[in-house]
Amino acid sequence: MLILKRSRVAEVLMKKPSEEGKELKEYKMSDIKARNVMTQCLVDIVLEFVMHKTTAKELMDTLHFTNIKMGFSQQIDFQRKLRNSKFKRIHRL
């Protein structure tokens, strides 16, 4: 949330878009910027959960739900397994 505030786009998570032309255009531009900032902070595995979300609010809600569902300890265990995984050597033909 701090990164969104620093980028001046945190308000798109809290307000609904206006139906007016200029305000709607500004909202959409802020929403695009917010989604861009948020996705740059995510690892590839988490991106799979949010790649089809169309607004920053939907993306944030999905992240909250995913975090609650998985739990902090499960995320740590999963990251540990990924770091310790080994890849099989590919034999050349």
N, C-alpha and C positions, 0 to 999 in steps of 0.2 A: 504494500500500500504506500510505503514511503517513496518508492521509485515513481509510482503514479502521481503522487503529490508533487514531487520534484519536477516531473514532466508536465505538470499542470493539466492533467487529464483525469484525476481521481473523481471529479464530479459526475462523470458518465456512469459510475457505479451506483450513484445515489439518486439521480433524477431521471425522469422519463423524457423521451424526446418530445420536442415541441412539434406542432403541426404546421408551423409557419415556415416559409421558404428559407429565409436567412438563418434563423435559429436552428432549423432542422439540418441545414447544410453544415453549420458549425458543430452541431452535436455529432453528426456522422463523421466528420474529420477528427474530432476528439476521440470518438469511439475506435476508429481505425488506428489512431496513434496509441491508444490504451491497449488494444489487442496486440499490437506490434511489440510494445514494451513488455507486456506480460509473457508473450510466447518466447521472447528472447531470454527470459529468466528460467525457462522450464527445460528439463531434460527430455530427451527423445521419448522415453517410455510414457511420461505424463502427457506429452503432446498428442499421443494417440487418443487420449480421453477427450481432448478439447478441440481437436482440429476441425470439427464440423460445426462449432458454435459460431453464431453470426453476430453476436454482440459481446462487448466486454463484460456486461452484467451476467450473461449466460456462462461465459468462460469462468468468471470468478465463482459463481454458484456451483459449477461443476467441480472446480478445484476444492471448494469447501466440502462438498459432499464426498469427493474422493478421499480427502484427508480424514474425514470422520470415519468413513467406511474402512479404510485400510489401517488407520491407527499409526501412531508415531513409531512404535516398536516394530511393527511389521515393515515399515519403510526402511528402517535401519537394517533389519535382517536381510531384506531384499538387496539393498545396496552392498552389503557385505558379501553376499553370494555373488553378485555381479563382479565385484572387484577381485574375488578369488577364483572366478571361473577361468578355465583354460580352454584354448581353442585348439582343435585338432589340426595337425599339419596337413596341408593339401599336397598330394603327390602330383608332380607334373607328369604329363603324358609323354 
